[in-house]
C-alpha cells in the first residue's frame, strides 16, 4: 500500500485536498470514484523530497521569519512566498520551502504540508504547528518555537565548540603515535638489532612491525568494529542497555542527567505554554530526550498522569532526570503556577547543561593528555632500556 496525496473536485465542483491509501494508480482512481471525487492531480508520498533535515538554527530562523510576518497580518501563503524567494545557499532547503508554499497554496494546512516533507521538519515542530492551527494561536506558537530552537542551537554550538579541543588533541595523538611507530621506531630499532632486548622493547617492536607491514588489517578491524557498533546500537535491546549504562558512568553519568533533564524541561515548557494538553506534551517530550532508556519509561508516566497522579510524582519515578526537576514542578503545582515554573525550570536547566558540558570537557582533556603521556613514556622506555643495558655491558658492542 502507498499513501497518495491528492487534489480533487467533488460533485459540487468544490476543491478537496487530502490523502488516501491505495495499492497503485488504478486502485487510487477506483477509490476516488467510490468517493464521488474527480482527481485533479495526485502523487504518492514517496515522490516527496524530504531527504534533508533542517538544522536547529534553520528551524529557528524559519519560525522567527514566519512569526514576524504572521504578526504583521500577512497570510501564511504570502509569508511562505516571501520566505522561499530568499537567496539560499542550500538548494535542498530552498526546494523544501518551495514545496511547502505550493502545498499551502492548494489548501493544505501548514502543519500537514510540513509533515508531507518527510523528516525535513522536527516532529515536535509539526505537532506544535498543528496545535497552533487548532487553537488559532499559530503566531504565538511560531514565536515560541523560534526561541526554543534558538536555545537548542546555542547549546549544541557550545557543546561542539567545547569538544573541538579534545577532538583536535585526539587527532594529533593518533597522528603522533602512527608517525612514531611507522617512521621513527623502525629505523631506530635497526641499530639495536644485535643488542639483547627486554620484553617491553620486543613488544613495541612487534607493534611497530605490525603497523608497518600489516596496516591494512588494522584499517579493516577498525572499520569492522565501527560497523558492528553502529549495527548493534540499532538493535532496540542493545541500545536500551547502552543508554542505561551511560547514566551509571562515574561523573559523566551525573552530567548526562542534567543534559537530558534540560532537553526534556525545555520541550515540555514550550509545548505546555503553547496550549498543548499535558498528556500530549508528555507524549511528544518523551520522544526527543535522546536516551532510549529514559524514553522507555514515559508510557508509565503518561498512564499515571492520565489516571490523575500529579506530574511531579510521575516524573519523580523516571530514572535519568535530575531530582531538581520534580521538586520544582511540585512547587509550581502547589502555587498554581505550573506554566511559569516550567519556563523558569527550563531556563535553569539550560544554564546547568552548559555548565555540565564544560565540566565534561574539563574531564576529557586531562584524560587524553594522560593517555598521550603514557604512550610516549612507553616508547621512551622501550628505547632507553636497551641503551642502558648496553651502557652497563660494554662487551655487548
C-alpha positions as CSV (number, residue, x, y, z in Angstrom):
1,X,0.0,0.0,0.0
2,X,1.1,3.6,-0.8
3,X,-0.2,6.8,0.6
4,X,-1.4,9.2,-2.1
5,X,-1.8,13.0,-1.7
6,X,-4.5,14.4,-4.0
7,X,-6.4,17.4,-5.1
8,X,-9.8,16.6,-6.4
9,X,-13.3,18.1,-7.2
10,X,-16.5,16.8,-5.7
11,X,-19.9,16.7,-7.3
12,X,-20.5,20.3,-6.5
13,X,-17.2,21.3,-8.1
14,X,-15.5,22.1,-4.8
15,X,-11.8,21.5,-4.4
16,X,-10.9,18.8,-1.9
17,X,-7.4,18.1,-0.6
18,X,-6.4,15.0,1.3
19,X,-4.6,11.7,1.4
20,X,-5.7,8.1,0.8
21,X,-4.1,4.7,0.9
22,X,-4.1,2.7,-2.3
23,X,-2.2,-0.2,-3.9
24,X,-1.5,1.6,-7.2
25,X,-2.8,4.3,-9.5
26,X,-5.7,2.1,-10.7
27,X,-6.7,1.4,-7.1
28,X,-6.4,5.1,-6.3
29,X,-8.8,6.1,-9.2
30,X,-11.2,3.4,-8.1
31,X,-11.3,4.8,-4.5
32,X,-11.8,8.3,-5.8
33,X,-14.7,7.2,-8.0
34,X,-16.2,5.5,-4.9
35,X,-15.9,8.8,-3.0
36,X,-17.5,10.7,-5.9
37,X,-14.3,12.7,-6.4
38,X,-12.6,13.6,-9.7
39,X,-8.8,13.8,-9.2
40,X,-7.2,16.9,-10.5
41,X,-3.7,15.8,-9.5
42,X,-2.1,13.3,-7.2
43,X,1.2,11.9,-6.2
44,X,2.5,9.3,-3.7
45,X,4.2,10.3,-0.6
46,X,7.4,8.5,-1.9
47,X,7.6,11.2,-4.5
48,X,8.1,13.9,-1.9
49,X,11.5,15.5,-1.5
50,X,12.3,15.3,2.3
51,X,15.7,13.8,2.4
52,X,17.2,16.9,4.0
53,X,16.6,17.5,7.7
54,X,16.6,21.2,8.9
55,X,19.2,22.1,11.5
56,X,18.2,23.8,14.7
57,X,19.3,27.2,13.6
58,X,17.4,26.8,10.2
59,X,14.3,25.8,12.1
60,X,14.7,28.8,14.4
61,X,15.2,31.2,11.5
62,X,12.2,29.8,9.7
63,X,9.9,30.2,12.8
64,X,11.2,33.7,13.5
65,X,10.5,34.9,10.0
66,X,7.1,33.3,9.9
67,X,6.2,34.7,13.3
68,X,7.2,38.2,12.3
69,X,5.1,38.1,9.1
70,X,2.1,36.5,10.7
71,X,2.1,39.1,13.5
72,X,2.1,41.8,10.8
73,X,-1.1,40.4,9.3
74,X,0.5,38.6,6.4
75,X,-1.2,35.3,5.4
76,X,0.7,32.0,5.7
77,X,0.6,31.6,1.9
78,X,2.1,35.1,1.3
79,X,4.6,34.5,4.1
80,X,5.9,31.3,2.6
81,X,6.1,33.0,-0.8
82,X,8.4,35.6,0.7
83,X,10.5,33.1,2.6
84,X,11.0,30.8,-0.5
85,X,12.2,33.8,-2.6
86,X,15.2,34.4,-0.3
87,X,18.7,33.8,-1.6
88,X,19.5,30.3,-0.2
89,X,23.0,28.8,-0.3
90,X,21.4,25.5,0.5
91,X,19.5,24.3,-2.6
92,X,17.8,21.5,-0.7
93,X,16.4,23.9,1.8
94,X,15.0,26.1,-1.0
95,X,13.3,23.2,-2.6
96,X,11.6,22.3,0.7
97,X,10.3,25.8,1.2
98,X,9.1,25.9,-2.4
99,X,7.2,22.6,-1.9
100,X,5.8,23.9,1.4
101,X,4.5,27.0,-0.4
102,X,3.0,25.0,-3.2
103,X,1.1,22.7,-0.8
104,X,-0.2,25.6,1.2
105,X,-1.5,27.3,-2.0
106,X,-3.5,24.1,-2.6
107,X,-5.3,24.5,0.7
108,X,-3.3,22.1,2.9
109,X,-2.6,23.4,6.4
110,X,0.9,24.4,7.3
111,X,1.4,21.5,9.7
112,X,0.2,19.0,7.2
113,X,2.3,20.5,4.4
114,X,5.4,20.3,6.8
115,X,4.5,16.7,7.6
116,X,4.5,15.9,3.8
117,X,8.1,16.9,3.7
118,X,9.1,13.7,5.5
119,X,11.9,14.2,8.0
120,X,12.7,17.7,6.9
121,X,11.0,19.3,9.9
122,X,11.2,18.0,13.5
123,X,8.2,16.1,14.7
124,X,8.0,18.5,17.7
125,X,7.6,21.5,15.4
126,X,5.0,19.8,13.2
127,X,2.9,18.9,16.3
128,X,3.2,22.4,17.7
129,X,2.1,23.9,14.4
130,X,-0.9,21.6,14.3
131,X,-1.8,22.6,17.9
132,X,-1.4,26.3,17.0
133,X,-3.7,25.9,13.9
134,X,-6.3,24.1,16.0
135,X,-6.3,26.8,18.7
136,X,-5.9,29.8,16.4
137,X,-2.5,30.7,18.1
138,X,-0.2,29.8,15.2
139,X,1.6,33.2,15.5
140,X,2.3,32.6,19.2
141,X,3.5,29.1,18.6
142,X,5.9,30.1,15.8
143,X,7.4,32.7,18.1
144,X,7.9,30.2,21.0
145,X,9.4,27.7,18.6
146,X,11.9,30.2,17.3
147,X,13.1,30.8,20.8
148,X,13.1,27.0,21.6
149,X,15.2,26.1,18.6
150,X,17.5,29.1,19.1
151,X,18.3,27.8,22.6
152,X,18.8,24.3,21.2
153,X,21.1,25.6,18.5
154,X,23.1,27.7,21.1
155,X,23.5,24.7,23.4
156,X,24.5,22.4,20.6
157,X,27.0,25.0,19.4
158,X,28.6,25.3,22.8
159,X,28.9,21.5,23.0
160,X,30.6,21.4,19.6
161,X,32.9,24.3,20.5
162,X,33.8,22.8,23.8
163,X,34.6,19.4,22.1
164,X,36.8,21.0,19.4
165,X,40.0,21.0,21.5
166,X,39.6,17.3,22.7
167,X,38.9,16.3,19.1
168,X,42.0,18.1,17.8
169,X,44.1,16.7,20.6
170,X,42.8,13.2,19.8
171,X,43.7,13.5,16.1
172,X,47.1,14.8,17.0
173,X,47.7,11.9,19.4
174,X,46.7,9.3,16.8
175,X,48.9,11.0,14.2
176,X,51.9,11.2,16.5
177,X,51.6,7.6,17.5
178,X,51.3,6.4,13.9
179,X,54.3,8.5,13.0
180,X,56.4,7.2,15.8
181,X,55.6,3.6,15.3
182,X,55.8,3.6,11.5
183,X,58.6,6.1,10.7
184,X,60.8,6.7,13.7
185,X,61.0,3.4,15.6
186,X,61.7,1.0,12.7
187,X,64.8,2.9,11.7
188,X,66.0,3.2,15.3
189,X,65.5,-0.4,16.2
190,X,67.6,-1.5,13.3
191,X,70.6,-0.1,15.1
192,X,69.7,-2.2,18.2
193,X,69.0,-5.5,16.4
194,X,72.2,-7.1,17.8
195,X,71.6,-6.0,21.4
196,X,69.6,-8.1,23.9
197,X,66.1,-6.6,24.2
198,X,63.8,-6.6,27.2
199,X,60.2,-7.7,26.9
200,X,58.8,-4.1,26.6
201,X,61.1,-3.3,23.7
202,X,60.2,-6.6,21.9
203,X,56.5,-5.7,22.4
204,X,57.0,-2.2,21.0
205,X,59.0,-3.6,18.0
206,X,56.2,-6.2,17.3
207,X,53.6,-3.4,17.3
208,X,55.8,-1.2,15.1
209,X,56.3,-4.1,12.6
210,X,52.6,-4.9,12.6
211,X,51.6,-1.3,11.9
212,X,54.2,-1.0,9.2
213,X,53.6,-4.3,7.4
214,X,50.0,-5.2,8.2
215,X,48.5,-1.7,8.3
216,X,45.6,-2.8,6.2
217,X,44.5,-5.3,8.8
218,X,44.2,-2.5,11.4
219,X,42.1,-0.5,9.0
220,X,39.8,-3.5,8.3
221,X,39.5,-4.3,12.0
222,X,38.7,-0.6,13.0
223,X,36.1,-0.2,10.2
224,X,34.6,-3.6,11.1
225,X,34.4,-2.7,14.7
226,X,32.8,0.7,13.9
227,X,30.2,-1.0,11.6
228,X,29.5,-3.6,14.3
229,X,28.9,-1.0,17.0
230,X,26.7,1.0,14.6
231,X,24.7,-2.1,13.8
232,X,24.3,-3.2,17.5
233,X,23.1,0.3,18.5
234,X,20.3,-0.1,16.1
235,X,19.1,-3.2,17.9
236,X,16.4,-1.8,20.4
237,X,17.5,-4.1,23.3
238,X,21.2,-3.2,22.9
239,X,20.5,0.5,22.5
240,X,18.3,0.4,25.6
241,X,21.1,-1.2,27.7
242,X,23.7,1.1,26.3
243,X,21.8,4.2,27.1
244,X,21.1,2.9,30.6
245,X,24.8,2.1,31.2
246,X,25.8,5.7,30.2
247,X,23.8,7.0,33.1
248,X,25.7,4.8,35.5
249,X,29.2,6.0,34.5
250,X,31.0,7.8,37.3
251,X,31.0,11.6,36.9
252,X,29.9,11.5,33.3
253,X,26.6,9.9,34.2
254,X,25.7,12.8,36.5
255,X,26.4,15.3,33.8
256,X,24.2,13.4,31.3
257,X,21.4,13.5,33.9
258,X,21.5,17.3,33.7
259,X,21.7,17.5,29.9
260,X,18.7,15.1,29.4
261,X,16.7,16.9,32.1
262,X,17.4,20.3,30.3
263,X,16.2,18.9,27.0
264,X,13.0,17.4,28.5
265,X,12.2,20.5,30.5
266,X,12.7,22.9,27.6
267,X,10.4,20.9,25.3
268,X,7.7,20.3,27.9
269,X,7.8,24.1,28.7
270,X,7.4,25.1,25.1
271,X,4.5,22.7,24.5
272,X,2.6,23.3,27.6
273,X,2.9,27.1,27.5
274,X,1.6,27.0,23.9
275,X,-1.7,25.4,25.0
276,X,-0.9,21.7,24.3
277,X,-2.5,19.4,26.8
278,X,-0.2,17.9,29.4
279,X,-0.7,14.3,28.1
280,X,0.1,15.3,24.5
281,X,3.1,17.4,25.8
282,X,4.4,14.4,27.6
283,X,4.0,12.1,24.6
284,X,6.0,14.4,22.4
285,X,8.6,15.4,25.1
286,X,9.3,11.8,25.8
287,X,10.5,11.1,22.3
288,X,13.1,13.9,21.9
289,X,15.3,13.2,25.0
290,X,18.0,11.3,23.1
291,X,18.2,8.4,25.5
292,X,16.1,5.3,24.8
293,X,16.2,4.1,28.4
294,X,14.6,7.3,29.7
295,X,12.2,7.4,26.8
296,X,11.1,3.8,27.6
297,X,9.8,5.0,31.0
298,X,7.4,7.5,29.6
299,X,4.4,5.3,28.8
300,X,4.2,4.7,32.6
301,X,4.5,8.4,33.3
302,X,1.7,9.2,30.8
303,X,-0.5,6.5,32.2
304,X,-0.1,7.8,35.8
305,X,-0.8,11.4,34.7
306,X,-3.9,10.3,32.8
307,X,-5.1,8.4,35.9
308,X,-4.9,11.6,37.9
309,X,-1.5,11.4,39.5
310,X,0.4,14.7,39.9
311,X,3.0,15.4,37.2
312,X,5.7,15.9,39.9
313,X,5.1,12.5,41.4
314,X,5.0,10.8,38.0
315,X,8.3,12.5,36.8
316,X,10.0,11.6,40.1
317,X,9.8,7.9,39.1
318,X,11.8,8.5,35.9
319,X,15.4,7.2,36.3
320,X,17.5,9.6,34.4
321,X,16.3,13.0,35.4
322,X,17.8,15.4,38.0
323,X,16.0,15.4,41.3
324,X,15.6,19.2,41.0
325,X,13.0,18.7,38.2
326,X,10.2,17.0,40.1
327,X,10.8,19.3,43.1
328,X,10.4,22.5,41.1
329,X,7.3,21.1,39.3
330,X,5.8,20.3,42.7
331,X,6.2,23.9,43.7
332,X,4.5,25.1,40.5
333,X,1.6,22.7,41.1
334,X,1.1,23.8,44.7
335,X,1.3,27.5,43.8
336,X,-1.0,27.1,40.8
337,X,1.7,28.4,38.5
338,X,2.9,25.3,36.7
339,X,3.3,27.0,33.3
340,X,5.5,29.8,34.8
341,X,7.6,27.3,36.8
342,X,8.1,25.1,33.8
343,X,9.5,28.0,31.9
344,X,11.8,29.0,34.8
345,X,12.9,25.4,35.2
346,X,13.8,25.0,31.5
347,X,15.9,28.2,31.6
348,X,17.7,27.0,34.8
349,X,18.5,23.6,33.3
350,X,19.6,25.1,30.0
351,X,22.2,27.0,32.0
352,X,23.2,24.0,34.1
353,X,23.5,21.9,30.9
354,X,26.0,24.4,29.5
355,X,28.0,24.2,32.8
356,X,27.8,20.4,32.7
357,X,29.1,20.3,29.2
358,X,32.1,22.5,30.2
359,X,32.8,20.2,33.1
360,X,32.6,17.1,30.9
361,X,35.2,18.7,28.5
362,X,37.4,19.5,31.5
363,X,37.4,15.8,32.3
364,X,38.2,14.7,28.8
365,X,41.2,17.0,28.2
366,X,43.4,15.7,31.0
367,X,42.4,12.1,30.3
368,X,43.6,12.4,26.7
369,X,46.8,14.1,27.9
370,X,47.5,11.3,30.3
371,X,46.9,8.7,27.5
372,X,49.3,10.6,25.2
373,X,51.9,10.9,28.0
374,X,51.6,7.1,28.8
375,X,52.2,6.2,25.1
376,X,55.2,8.5,24.8
377,X,56.6,7.2,28.1
378,X,56.2,3.6,26.9
379,X,58.1,4.3,23.7
380,X,60.9,6.1,25.5
381,X,61.3,3.2,28.0
382,X,61.4,0.7,25.1
383,X,64.2,2.7,23.5
384,X,66.2,3.6,26.7
385,X,66.2,0.1,28.2
386,X,68.4,-1.5,25.5
387,X,70.7,1.5,25.6
388,X,71.0,1.3,29.4
389,X,71.9,-2.4,29.1
390,X,74.4,-1.6,26.5
391,X,76.0,1.1,28.7
392,X,76.2,-1.3,31.7
393,X,77.6,-4.1,29.5
394,X,80.2,-2.6,27.1
395,X,81.1,-6.1,26.0
396,X,77.8,-6.3,24.0
397,X,79.3,-3.8,21.4
